Amino acid sequence: MDESVTAPVPRRGPPRALIGVLVVLLLALLAYVLFYRAGGESSDDAFIDGHAVAIASKVAGFTVNLPVRDNQHVQQGDLLVQIDPRDFSVARDTARAQLSSAEAQLRGAQAALALARINARDTVVSAQAQADSAAAALAKAAADLSRLRGVDARATTQQTIDAAVASEATARAQVADAQARLKIALAGDNSVRVAQSTVEQTGGQVDAARAQLAQAELNLGYAALRAPFSGRITRRLLEPGGYVQVGQSLMTVVSDETWVTANFKESQLARVAPGRKVEVRVDAYPDLRLTGVVDSIQAGTGSRFTTFPTENATGNYVKIVQRVPVKIVFDSGQKGADGLPLGLSVVPRVLP
């Protein structure tokens, strides 16, 4: 045997320390999966939700200004559509003039009522004076007749006595007439009631004119459609110069604020409670990781609020696991959380 040939050197394996570190890392990862990740609840039946308001007009007319375009961001109160306001301005001015005319008529009716009341008061005073005068005349005529009848028949004539009797009867009739007139005056002059009725009628006309003016001003304000909140324009269906019908859907404003609506199985709700932390993965953006918190749980399953809810009291019953919508709000200050398109699929995981 040739002693010059050396034996092969055995290959050395990885250091034991590296193997130990790898084992520890694997154990930590396994513990994380078993005790942390596995302890949470997730659902793939979840999507981005938010406020989406369809913008419709309450008045009709041609568009004279359309300053927004699809997917443009707007602030609350920004002008979205301007309908030609000239017709509404004319209607407002007409209603304002009608209100002024009605108010003038009301002032005239009120003056007539005041005059009628003064005349009625003067009529009562005059009627009272006439009644007093008639009573005094009756008293004098009765006294004259009494004196004549007490005089010796040779000192007077029958003609004089007859004249005194006639005067006393006339005075008595005048008293009755004056008292009747006084009662009528005290009961109230008909002219006052007529004047009061005129005031009430013109007052109603003033109220109607004010309502017409308020409606005209509202219609003028409706000609300018503004953003109800900050967000983005979507599905703009109107073109510049187009005619707008009452109730026509013109565009939709989607709010900047978004959240997640996740439909969890009813068997998962024991570990899904308001206040629990949530991790959210967005399918459209695999590298985007968001965090949030469970805001609330809907007071009913999704099937309960469908158009035709299931009726389990009749027929054969097959138990189906129900899902309950859960609202998850994003933590504030996260980049990429605001402005996510509505309807995007997400996978939320409620942490233990």
C-alpha positions, 0 to 999 in steps of 0.5 A: 500500500502506498503510504503517500496517498492520504485518507479523505478529510470528512466534511464538517456539518453546520455548527451546532449553535446555528442549528439551535438558533434555527430550532428556536426560530421554528418553535417561535414561529410554530407558537405564534401560529398556534397560539396567536394567529390561530386564536383569531377569527378571519373572514374572506366574505368582507369588502370595503364599504363607505358612504355613497350618495346619489346626487339628484335635482329637485328642480328642472332646467338646463345645465349652465355649469358642470365644474366636476369630472369623474373621479375628481375629489371635492370638498363639502359644499363645493359646486357640482352642478349649476342649473340655469337660475334665471327662471327661478330668479324671476319666480322669486321676484314675482313672489316678492312683489305679490307679498308686498302687495298682500302686505299693503292690502293687509295694512289697509284692512287693518286701518279700515278695521280701526276706523270701523271700531272708532265709528262703532264706539261713536255710534254707541256714545251717540245712541246713549246720548239719544236715549238719555235725551229721549228719557228726559223728554219723556219725563218732561212730557209726563210732568207737564201732563200731570200738572195739566190734569191737576189744574182746575178744569176752568183754567185749561182746555181739553185741547191743551190736555189732549196736546200734552197727552200726545206729547207724552206718548210721542216722548215715550215712543222716542224713548223706546226707539232710542233704547232699541238703537242703543241695544243695536249699537252695544251689540256691535256694528256689522261694519266692524265684523266685516272689517275684521273678516277682511283683515283675516282674509288679507292676513291669509293672503299674506301668509300664502304669499310668504310661503310662495316666496319661501318656495321660490327662494328654495327653488333658486337654491336648488338650482345649485347642487353642492357636495354633501361631504368631502369625497370623490365623484363617480358615475357622472351621468350628466354632460355640460349643457344637458337638461336636468329632470326632477329626481334625475340621478346626475352623479354619485359622491363617495365619501373619503371615510371608508370601513370594512363590512365583514360577514362572519359566521355566527360560530365566530362571534364569540371571539369577535367583539367591539373593541378587538384589534383587527388586521386587514389585508386588501386583495387589490394591494397585496403589500398593503397591511392595515389595522383597525378595530371592531366598531359594531355588530349588526343586530341581525343576520344578513338573511334576516334583512333580505327582501324575502326573509326565510320562514323556518316555521313551516316545512322541513328545516335545514340548518344553515350557518348564518353570517352576521355583518360586522363593521370594522373601522380603520385606525386613523393616520394610516397611509392608504386607508382613506379613499379605497374604492368601495367594494374591494375584497379584503380579508380581516383577521380579528386578533385574540 
